Amino acid sequence: MKSSYREALRAGIRDAMIRDERVFLMGEDVGAYGGSFAVSLGLLEEFGPERIRDTPLSESGFVGAGIGAALGGMRPIVEIMTVNFSLLALDQIVNNAASLLHMSGGQFNVPIVIRMTTGAGRQLGAQHSHSLEGWFAHIPGLRILTPATLADARGMVWPALQDPDPVLIFEHGSLYNVTGELDDDAGPVDIDTAAVRRPGADITLITYGGTLPAVLDAAEQLAAEGIDAEVLDLRTLRPLDEASILASVRRTHRAVVVDEGWRSGSISAEISARITENAFYDLDAPVGRVCSAEVPIPYSKHLELAALPSVDRILAAARQAVSAGG
């Protein structure tokens, strides 16, 4: 069937709510308005105000309420409008949700799912456009999911709710309008392993989330030049599927990591380090990285695009790795 990314997310939430009456959705404008990005459109009419709950504009307050509900046996899905606003709930996410199992000596799990929009490319200014999922991937006790396809958008919600620990789902804003075919019987997906979206033999292009379409585009252009690029979609940033990363690099002997986060202290830096630590002698060239410019994301369209990973920059990094490898 034909579906958009936002419709796939809605289908995943709806499926989870049908499966388990403990599941409910809460966040700003998720009810009557249908969600800031129309993901929850129609769910209030179907499930009612007890399970589709509009909240005040207070991220710390409603994330804290979600944590309390999870501790009390419910299965909350908490929507934060953008990743930038999650910083207002950082204490709740990092010091409470991620830490309570450890601090309680294993007595209290926090089975909460927190969804938020991430990424740039839509001229929304710096306070709505950053990619901070790498920050959260630094935190033990959290699972970080980054669905990049319709199937993953549809299928990650229910497995996330089965995790006894907090799960953060990062939805790239540029993907909401993406449409494609979704299997009629689409259901839960694996949230533990990375996925090879395009097999190749000459170089591994490693990415996740909103940069996957650009990486796939670059891979097709590289193929026209005789460079066979493998595209690895990480899907989960914590825990990283290190085995799949290393297996791919050992096949192709070259790697470029594409990450919309900033280069310094990024998830791309972590991936590069792990490749160097564990597959150094399999490499025929240094690991390349394509990241966002180290500036607050600009509002101006041409500056915003210049700051973000682009197909041209991915192509240049891949060509450099292949030429360096002989």
N, C-alpha and C positions, 0 to 999 in steps of 0.2 A: 504494500500500500504506500501511497505518497504521504510523506510526513515532513514537517520542519523539525529542527532541533528543539525548539521550545515545546512543540506538541509531543515530541518523544519524551521530554522531561516530565510533562504533565501526565502522560500515560504511565510513566514509571511511578510517579507519586500516587496516582489513582489506584494502580495495581497494588501498591503497598498498603493503602488504606482499606482496600477490599479484603486483602489477605489477613490483616491484623487490626482489630478494633482499637488497639492501644496506640496506633499511629495517628498523629495529628500534625497539622501544619500551622506554624505561627510566624508572624513577621509583619513588617510595615506594608499595608495596602494589599495583603495577600487575599483578602476576602472580596468585598463588594467591587473593588477596583480591578481585581483579577491579577494582581501582581504588577510590579513596576515594569516587568518585561513580558507580561501576559502569560507567564508560565502557569499560574493557578486559575486562569480564566475558567469559570463554570464550576469549579470545585465547591464553592460555597453553596451553590444551589443544590448540588448533589449530596453533600455530606453535612451541611448545616454549620451554624456558628460555633458549636462546641468543638468541632474538629478542624475548622478553618478559622483561625483566630487572628484578627487584626490586633496589632500591638501599638502602644505609643512609640514615638520616635526616641527610643532609649535603648541602644544596642546592649549596653551592659545590663540593663534591667531585664530585657526579654530573653537574652542568652542565659542569664542567671536563672530565670524562671524555667527555661528549657532544661537546664542542668538539674534543677530540683525535680522536675517532672520525670526525667530519666532515672534519677535516684529513687523516685517513688514507684517505679515500675512501668511507666509509660514509655512510648517510643516516639519522641518528638522529632519533627523535621523543622529546623529553624532557618528561615530565610533572612539573610543580611543583604541589603540592596546592592552594595558593591564592596569589594575587598578592602577599599580604603576605610570604610566605615567599621570594618571588623576591628580596627585598631581601638575603637571606643569600647570594645568588649575583650580586649587582649588579656586583661586580668582574669576574666571569667574563663576564657578558653585555655590559657596557658597555666595559670596558677590553680585553677579549680578543675575544669573538665579533664585536662591532660594529667593532672597530678593526684587526683583523689584515690585512684586504685592503689598507687604506691604509698601514699600517705596514710591510707587506712589499713595497711598491711594486707592488701588483697581482699578486703571485705566489701568494698563498694565499687562496682563498675558504673560507668556513665555512658549508657548506650544512646548517645545523641548524634543526630546527623545535622550538620550546619552547611547550608548551601549559600554560595555567594557568587556574584558576577565578578570577573576579573578581566584585565587586559584593556588595551587601547585600540585606536584606529577609528574612533567614532566622534572625534572632536568634542569631548566632554570635559576637557581640562584636567589638570594634574590631580585634583582631589577626587576624581572618578575613574582614573584610567591606569593605575599602576598594576603591576603583576607581582604580588607579594606572596604567592604560594610557596616560593622557595624559603621564605622566612618560617612559615608554619611547618615546612618539611624538616626544619632543624629541631623540632620539639619532640622528644620521646613521649609516647603515650597517645599520639595522634596518628590517624591514617589519613593520607592526602590523596584524593582522587581527582583526575583531570580528564573527564570525558571529552573526546574530540570527534566522535562519530555519532550518528543517530542511534545505532545499536547500543553504544555505551551510555548515551544519555538516557535511553529507555531502560537499560538493564542494570545500572549501577546502584539505583536507589534501594531496592530490596536487599541485595547483599550487604550494603552499607548498614542497613538497619539491623541486620543479623550480627554485626560485629558488636561485641560487648563493650567496646571502648569507643571514644569519640571519633567520628569520621567527618572530615571537611571535604565538600565537593566544590570544585572551582569550575564555573561555567564561563567560558570566554564570551564576552558580549558580541563579538563579531560573528559568532556561530548561530545565534538565535534564529536568524532568518534563513539559514542554510536549509535547503530542502533536498530530499532524495527518497529512495525506496527503503522502506523498513518492512522486514518480514512480518506477515500477519501473525505469526506465532512467536514474535520476538519476546524474549523473557530475560531473566537474570543472566548476567555475564560474570566471567571470572574477573575479580578485582585484585588478584595477586600477581599476575604476570603481564609483561609487556607484550605488544603485538607487532609482528612484522607486517607492515601495511604494503610494502613492495619489496620483494626479494631482489638481491643484487650481489655482485661479486667483487666490485672494485673499491667501494667505500661505503661506510655506514653513516647515514644521516640520522641523528638521534634527536627526538623532539617530543612534544606533548601539547595537548590543548589547542589553542587558537592558531599556533604556527604550523600545525600539520598540513593544512591546505597549501601553504606556500612551499613547504618542503616537498610535498608530492609534485607540485608544479615544477620545482627546480629539478627533481629527479627525472621527470619526463624530458626536460630540456637537456639534461646531461646525457640521457640515453641517445638523443639525436647527435651528440658529439662523440658517441662511442664509449661513454663512461657509464657503467652499470652500477647504479646507486641503490643500496638497500635502505629502506626507511623503517626505523624502529620507533613506534609510538609507545612511550613509557607508560601511559595510562595512570600509573600510581607513582607518586613521588616519595612517599614514605609508607611502607618500606620499599626501597628501590629494588627492582628485579635485576640485581647485579649479574645473575647467571645469564640472563638473556642478552644483556649489554656486552658482556665479555665474549659470549659465544658468537655474536655477530661480528665483533671487532676481530676475533681470531679467524673468521672466515674471510673478511675483506682487507684486513691489515691497515685500515685507515679509518678515521672517524672525525666527524664534525658534529658538534652539539649546538642545536638551535634553541634558544631560550629567550623569551620576551622579557625576562627579568634583567636587572642590571648585572653587568659582568662581575663586579667585585662581590665576593662572598655569595655567589649565586649557586643554584642547583647545577648549573653547567660546570662550575668549578669543582663541585663534589664529584660529578660524573667523570670529568677529566682526570681528577686525582685517582679515582678508583681504577680507571683504565690504565693509568700510568703505573699504579702500584701492582696491579695484578696481570697485566697483559703487555708490559713494556716491550718485551722481546718479540712480541707478535706484531708490533707496529712497524710500518715502513715509512711513517711520517709523523710529525708531532700532531697531537689532537688539536683540531681547530675549534673555535667557538664563534658563534654569531649571536650577539645579545643586543639589548637596547642601549642607546647612548646614555651615558651617566649624567642625565639631567632629569628634572621633573618633566613628565610628558607634556609637551607643548599643546596649546589649543589650536594654533594656526595649522591648517591642514597640511601644507607642504612641510612644515617643521615637524609635525607629528609623524608623518610618513618617513621623513629622513631619520628620525630617532629610532624607528622600529626595525626589527629584522625584516629584510626584503628578499625577494627571489634573487635579485642581482647580487646581494651580499652573500647569500647562501651559495650561489653559483661560483662566486669568486673564491670563497673559502674551500669549496670542494675541488675546484681546479688547482688551487695551490697545493692542497694535500696530495692530489694525484701526481702532480708534476714533481713535488718534493720526493715522492716515493719512487720516482724513476719510471 
